[in-house]
Each structure stands twice: as structure tokens, then as C-alpha cells.
Amino acid sequence: MDRIVYDRMAAHDSTHWWYRARRDILADFLAREGNLPKDARILEIGCGTGHNLPMLAQFGTVEAIEIDPAAREIASQRLGKPVGAAPLPALTGVERGAYDLIAVLDVVEHIEDDVAALKAMAQCLKPGGKILITVPAHQWMWSAHDTVNHHHRRYSKASLAKAIGAAGLKARKLGYFNSLLFPLAAASRIAGRLTGKDDSDDSPPPKLVNSVFETVFRLERHLVGRVPLTPGVSIVTLASPK
């Protein structure tokens, strides 16, 4: 990702509506659907500044990987121990057969060979282990945001399921989220194209708007994994070996 993406993440990951609500949604999803053992061993790959690590620590002992040095330093401070730097797709040096849960939260789209990356993750799971995956949805929503984040693709539910299957995994509870705000997001992307103002700036909106968006998005914590949601900005699934 461009340096500015990490800088914005560090500045806003504790206040931006998207980060805050998404953490709560994923925590509820894991609590309902993860079926993790007590004190699970968890690895987050591509942890960025480490803003998801406290959420994941609710479910066990957390380790993390991040290839950007500045973001890795922040994440290490948050985690209280060194964060590793093994890159995808190979994950060289990462212990095989070791983890009850691997979290890759908006990471797989950054990897050119997503199937190879998912295969490597599968090798790192314990028997019965799972991979929590989130990705951006809808290739037609491609914008400057995807470009500065160095995305290779956005996914459909079918294309994500195909990649997961090709890696020898099975997708469970695969569905959209960030659906309630999807009409606004889609309208913003279309307007940006029509006006030529496709902007990669993802700084928080004004405080009141930020609060409203967070409240609306967080409502999905009661829905994700329970009922199929209408098209959303993102897709989530739990994948496990077939």
C-alpha cells in the first residue's frame, strides 16, 4: 500500500466509523460462528497498525504479521511483543499446523496469487482451524482507494468462493456486509466517476456524520452470519479445510 494509507490508518483507526464498527461486527461474528477453543492460538496476517489485535485477543493468544516497517512498529507496541514480517503468499518461517484461527482482514485482495496465499494459510492451521476472511466487493466499484491500496481485484461472492475452493478450503457463512450503507457508497463511487473527482481520501467525515455512519454500520453485528444481507461494500467468510 502507499505510505499515506498506513499514515491515515495510524491516525484514524481508533476514531473512524468503519474501523470501529467493523471490529464489533467481526467480534460478534466470531463469537457466534467461530467455535474456537478456549485460549485459541490466533494469527493475524497483514495486521497493519494492529487495530484489530485487541478484538482478536478476546478469543485467545494473538500473534501477528505485517510487512510495512512503520506499521509493524505500531502494531508491536499495541500487541506488547514483536510482530513478524513473513510475506504472502509463501509465509516463509510461519509455523505450520499451529493456529486455531488465522485472520486476513482486507488482505487477500492485495496478493496477486490469492490461491497460493490461501493454500499457505491452510498449511498453518491446526486440525479444525479456520481462516476469517474479509475482502472488498464488486469489481465495478473500483476506485482510487483501490489503486492507492495496491489491490489486485475486488471480489464477488462467487469469485471468492472459487479462490477458497481452489486452495482446498470450504467457505462457511460467506456473505456481504456493510450493506446498510451500500447505497451511499455506490452513489459516491458513481458520482466520483461522473465528476472526475474519484478521491482516495478516507479520512473520517465530520463528527456527527461519523457517529451516524458508525451507528448504522454497527447494527449489522446482529445480522452478519445469521441472515443473508443484500449487496454490501465487503464480503466476509470463515474458511476451513475440506
C-alpha positions in Angstrom: 0.0 0.0 0.0 1.1 3.6 -0.5 2.7 5.2 2.6 -0.2 7.6 3.0 -2.6 4.6 3.6 -0.6 3.4 6.6 -0.3 7.0 7.9 -4.1 7.5 7.7 -4.7 4.1 9.3 -2.5 5.1 12.2 -4.2 8.5 12.6 -7.8 7.3 12.3 -8.1 3.6 13.2 -9.4 4.4 16.7 -12.0 7.0 15.6 -13.1 6.3 12.1 -16.6 4.8 11.9 -15.6 2.0 9.5 -12.8 0.6 11.7 -14.8 0.9 14.9 -18.0 -0.7 13.7 -16.2 -3.4 11.7 -14.3 -4.6 14.8 -17.6 -5.0 16.7 -19.2 -6.8 13.8 -16.4 -9.3 13.4 -16.2 -9.9 17.1 -19.8 -10.9 17.2 -19.5 -13.0 14.1 -16.5 -14.9 15.6 -18.3 -15.3 18.9 -21.3 -16.9 17.1 -19.7 -18.8 14.3 -16.0 -19.3 15.2 -16.5 -22.2 17.6 -12.9 -21.6 18.8 -11.3 -23.5 21.7 -10.6 -21.7 24.9 -7.3 -19.8 24.6 -7.2 -20.3 20.9 -3.9 -19.6 19.1 -4.6 -16.8 16.6 -2.5 -15.2 13.9 -3.5 -12.0 12.1 -1.8 -11.7 8.7 -1.4 -8.2 7.4 -2.4 -6.6 10.7 -1.5 -3.0 9.6 -1.2 -0.8 12.7 -2.6 -3.5 14.9 -6.0 -2.0 15.4 -7.8 -5.4 15.2 -5.4 -7.2 17.7 -7.3 -6.3 20.9 -10.5 -7.5 19.4 -8.9 -10.8 18.4 -7.3 -11.2 21.8 -10.9 -11.7 23.2 -10.7 -15.2 21.7 -7.2 -16.3 22.6 -3.5 -15.6 22.3 -2.6 -13.4 19.3 0.4 -13.2 17.1 0.7 -11.0 14.0 2.5 -10.4 10.7 2.9 -7.0 8.9 5.4 -6.3 6.1 5.4 -2.5 6.4 8.1 -1.5 8.9 6.4 1.6 10.3 3.0 -0.1 10.7 4.7 -3.1 12.2 6.4 -1.0 14.9 3.0 0.5 15.9 1.4 -3.0 15.9 4.2 -4.4 18.0 3.6 -1.7 20.6 -0.1 -2.4 20.7 0.5 -6.2 20.9 3.2 -5.9 23.5 5.6 -8.2 21.6 7.3 -8.2 18.2 5.1 -8.6 15.1 6.6 -10.7 12.4 7.3 -9.8 8.7 6.7 -13.0 6.7 5.2 -12.0 3.3 2.4 -13.7 1.5 2.0 -15.9 -0.4 4.8 -18.1 0.9 4.6 -17.2 4.6 8.2 -18.5 5.0 9.1 -19.1 8.6 5.5 -19.2 9.9 4.9 -22.4 11.9 2.8 -24.9 10.1 -0.1 -26.7 11.8 -0.1 -24.2 14.6 -3.1 -21.9 14.6 -6.8 -22.3 15.6 -7.7 -19.1 13.7 -6.0 -17.0 11.0 -7.4 -13.6 10.3 -6.9 -11.9 7.0 -9.0 -8.8 7.1 -8.9 -6.9 3.8 -5.6 -8.6 2.8 -6.2 -11.2 0.2 -7.1 -8.7 -2.5 -3.5 -7.3 -2.1 -2.0 -10.6 -3.2 -1.6 -11.4 -6.9 -1.7 -15.2 -6.4 -4.6 -15.3 -3.9 -5.0 -19.1 -4.2 -1.3 -19.7 -3.3 -1.7 -17.4 -0.3 -4.8 -19.2 0.9 -3.0 -22.6 0.5 -0.1 -21.4 2.6 -2.6 -20.2 5.3 -4.3 -23.5 5.3 -1.0 -25.3 6.0 -0.6 -23.1 9.1 -3.9 -24.2 10.6 -4.4 -26.9 13.3 -6.9 -29.6 12.5 -10.3 -27.9 12.8 -8.7 -24.5 12.3 -10.4 -21.7 10.4 -9.5 -18.6 8.4 -11.5 -15.4 8.9 -11.5 -13.5 5.6 -12.9 -10.1 4.6 -12.4 -8.6 1.2 -13.8 -5.6 -0.7 -16.8 -6.5 -3.0 -17.8 -5.6 -6.6 -15.2 -5.0 -9.2 -17.4 -2.3 -10.7 -16.8 -0.3 -7.5 -13.0 0.0 -8.3 -11.8 3.5 -7.3 -8.7 5.5 -6.4 -9.0 3.9 -3.0 -8.2 0.5 -4.5 -5.3 1.9 -6.5 -3.5 3.5 -3.6 -4.1 0.4 -1.5 -2.5 -1.7 -4.3 -5.4 -4.0 -4.7 -5.3 -6.6 -7.5 -9.1 -7.1 -7.5 -12.4 -6.7 -5.7 -14.4 -9.9 -5.3 -17.8 -11.2 -6.0 -19.2 -13.9 -3.7 -18.6 -16.4 -6.5 -15.0 -15.4 -7.2 -14.1 -15.5 -3.5 -15.7 -18.9 -3.1 -13.8 -20.1 -6.2 -10.4 -19.0 -4.9 -11.1 -20.5 -1.5 -12.2 -23.8 -3.1 -9.1 -23.9 -5.4 -7.0 -23.6 -2.2 -8.6 -26.8 -0.8 -10.8 -24.9 1.6 -14.5 -24.6 2.1 -16.2 -21.3 2.7 -18.8 -21.1 5.5 -21.2 -18.3 6.2 -20.0 -16.4 3.1 -21.9 -13.2 2.6 -22.0 -9.5 2.2 -21.6 -6.9 5.0 -21.5 -3.1 5.1 -24.8 -3.5 3.3 -26.9 -0.8 5.1 -24.6 1.9 3.8 -24.0 0.3 0.5 -26.4 2.7 -1.5 -24.4 5.7 -0.2 -21.1 4.1 -1.1 -22.3 3.1 -4.6 -23.7 6.5 -5.3 -20.4 8.1 -4.1 -18.3 5.9 -6.4 -20.6 6.6 -9.4 -20.7 10.3 -8.7 -16.9 10.3 -8.5 -16.6 8.8 -11.9 -19.1 11.2 -13.5 -17.5 14.3 -12.0 -13.9 13.2 -12.3 -13.4 13.5 -8.6 -12.5 10.0 -7.7 -10.7 10.6 -4.4 -8.7 8.1 -2.3 -9.0 10.2 0.9 -10.6 8.0 3.5 -10.3 10.4 6.5 -13.2 10.4 8.9 -16.2 12.6 7.9 -17.4 15.4 10.3 -18.0 14.1 13.8 -21.8 13.9 13.6 -21.7 12.1 10.3 -19.0 9.8 11.6 -21.2 8.9 14.6 -24.3 8.2 12.4 -22.4 6.0 10.0 -20.8 4.1 12.9 -24.3 3.5 14.5 -25.8 2.3 11.2 -22.9 0.1 10.3 -22.8 -1.4 13.8 -26.4 -2.5 13.5 -25.1 -5.3 11.2 -23.4 -7.0 14.1 -26.8 -8.6 14.8 -27.2 -9.8 11.3 -23.9 -11.0 9.8 -23.8 -14.7 9.7 -27.4 -15.0 10.7 -29.3 -13.8 7.7 -28.2 -13.2 4.1 -27.6 -9.5 3.6 -28.2 -7.5 0.4 -25.1 -6.5 -1.6 -22.6 -4.7 0.5 -19.2 -3.0 0.2 -17.5 -6.0 1.7 -17.7 -9.8 1.9 -16.9 -12.0 5.0 -16.5 -15.7 5.4 -14.9 -18.4 7.6 -12.9 -20.9 5.6 -11.7 -24.3 6.7 -10.0 -27.3 5.1 -12.4 -29.5 3.2 
